[in-house]
Amino acid sequence: MTPEQNKRTISDAWKAFASHDAARIAAWFTEDAEWLAPQRNATALALGIPDHMIGPKAIVHFLAEMFPKLFVSDVTVDFRSRYCEGDTVILELRMQATLANGGKYDNDYCFIFELRDGRIARMREYMDTQKGRACIFG
């Protein structure tokens, strides 16, 4: 696939993530997909989920069921930049939301997506973990 097609794949996948529709989300991941986030990040701690999710079932569970329990409303994502080299897409973004406790969440992220046959095989997530912890836990 071309770099533009790979960038579009990630944009389309992100729309599926935002839908919280399990079947729609699952379609974007390979059977051996992995999502690696910083160890002991605030989202994982608050939801009691692993920071390294393996397989579409675990990833879909997070996006479709767990994510909306913490980030309950006003979720906005501002895509700042997308870069592509081969089958690797880098996405920088800012996410804001209202938390289940009524607090405000606001953090910057960088995701690195490794694609295989037009689907996500591996995601690495980077964020300001201290800022995330302050937003979620005070």
C-alpha positions as CSV (number, residue, x, y, z in Angstrom):
1,M,0.0,0.0,0.0
2,T,1.1,3.6,-0.6
3,P,1.9,5.9,2.3
4,E,-1.3,7.8,1.7
5,Q,-3.3,4.6,1.8
6,N,-1.7,3.5,5.0
7,K,-2.4,6.9,6.6
8,R,-6.0,6.6,5.5
9,T,-6.2,3.1,7.0
10,I,-5.3,4.6,10.4
11,S,-7.7,7.4,10.1
12,D,-10.5,5.0,9.1
13,A,-9.5,2.6,11.9
14,W,-9.7,5.5,14.4
15,K,-13.2,6.3,13.3
16,A,-14.1,2.6,14.1
17,F,-12.4,3.0,17.5
18,A,-14.6,6.0,18.3
19,S,-17.8,4.1,17.4
20,H,-17.3,1.6,20.2
21,D,-18.7,-1.0,17.9
22,A,-16.9,-4.3,18.6
23,A,-17.3,-5.9,15.2
24,R,-16.3,-2.7,13.4
25,I,-13.2,-2.3,15.6
26,A,-12.1,-6.0,15.4
27,A,-12.0,-5.8,11.6
28,W,-9.0,-3.4,11.8
29,F,-6.7,-5.8,13.7
30,T,-4.7,-8.9,12.7
31,E,-5.3,-12.1,14.7
32,D,-2.0,-11.6,16.5
33,A,-2.3,-7.8,17.1
34,E,-0.7,-6.2,20.1
35,W,-1.2,-2.8,21.8
36,L,1.6,-1.7,24.0
37,A,1.1,1.3,26.3
38,P,3.4,2.7,29.0
39,Q,3.6,0.4,32.1
40,R,1.2,1.4,34.9
41,N,-0.4,4.2,32.9
42,A,-3.3,5.9,34.5
43,T,-6.0,4.6,32.1
44,A,-4.9,1.0,32.6
45,L,-4.7,1.4,36.4
46,A,-8.1,3.2,36.6
47,L,-9.8,0.5,34.5
48,G,-7.9,-2.5,35.9
49,I,-6.7,-3.6,32.4
50,P,-3.3,-4.6,31.2
51,D,-1.0,-2.0,29.6
52,H,0.0,-4.7,27.0
53,M,-3.0,-6.1,25.2
54,I,-2.6,-9.1,23.0
55,G,-5.1,-10.2,20.4
56,P,-8.1,-8.4,18.9
57,K,-10.4,-9.7,21.7
58,A,-8.5,-7.8,24.4
59,I,-8.1,-4.7,22.3
60,V,-11.8,-4.6,21.3
61,H,-12.8,-5.2,24.9
62,F,-10.8,-2.0,25.9
63,L,-12.1,0.2,23.0
64,A,-15.7,-1.0,23.0
65,E,-16.4,-1.6,26.7
66,M,-13.8,-0.2,29.0
67,F,-12.8,3.1,27.4
68,P,-16.3,4.6,27.6
69,K,-16.5,3.8,31.3
70,L,-13.7,6.2,32.1
71,F,-13.9,8.7,29.2
72,V,-17.7,9.2,29.4
73,S,-18.4,12.2,27.2
74,D,-17.1,15.1,25.2
75,V,-14.3,12.9,23.8
76,T,-12.5,14.9,21.1
77,V,-9.3,13.9,19.2
78,D,-7.2,16.5,17.5
79,F,-4.9,14.8,14.9
80,R,-1.8,16.9,14.8
81,S,0.3,14.9,12.3
82,R,0.6,11.6,10.5
83,Y,3.8,10.2,9.1
84,C,4.3,7.0,7.1
85,E,7.4,5.0,6.1
86,G,6.6,1.7,4.5
87,D,4.0,-0.1,6.6
88,T,4.6,2.0,9.7
89,V,2.3,5.0,10.5
90,I,3.1,7.5,13.2
91,L,0.2,9.5,14.6
92,E,0.4,12.5,17.0
93,L,-2.8,13.6,18.6
94,R,-4.4,15.4,21.5
95,M,-7.3,13.8,23.3
96,Q,-9.7,15.6,25.6
97,A,-12.7,14.2,27.4
98,T,-14.9,14.3,30.5
99,L,-14.1,11.6,32.9
100,A,-16.5,9.4,34.9
101,N,-15.8,11.5,38.0
102,G,-16.7,14.7,36.2
103,G,-13.1,15.8,35.8
104,K,-11.5,16.9,32.6
105,Y,-8.9,14.9,30.7
106,D,-6.4,16.5,28.3
107,N,-3.3,14.8,27.1
108,D,-1.0,14.4,24.1
109,Y,-0.2,11.1,22.5
110,C,2.0,9.5,19.9
111,F,1.0,6.2,18.4
112,I,3.1,4.0,16.2
113,F,1.1,1.6,14.1
114,E,2.7,-1.4,12.3
115,L,0.4,-2.6,9.5
116,R,0.2,-5.9,7.8
117,D,-2.0,-6.5,4.8
118,G,-3.9,-3.2,5.5
119,R,-4.6,-4.1,9.2
120,I,-3.0,-3.2,12.5
121,A,-0.6,-5.8,13.7
122,R,1.0,-3.7,16.5
123,M,0.4,-0.4,18.2
124,R,2.8,1.4,20.5
125,E,1.3,4.2,22.5
126,Y,3.2,7.0,24.1
127,M,1.8,9.8,26.3
128,D,2.6,12.2,29.1
129,T,2.0,9.6,31.9
130,Q,2.3,12.2,34.7
131,K,-0.2,14.4,33.1
132,G,-2.6,11.5,32.6
133,R,-2.2,10.4,36.2
134,A,-2.9,14.0,37.4
135,C,-6.1,14.2,35.2
136,I,-7.4,10.8,36.3
137,F,-6.4,10.5,39.9
138,G,-5.9,14.2,40.8
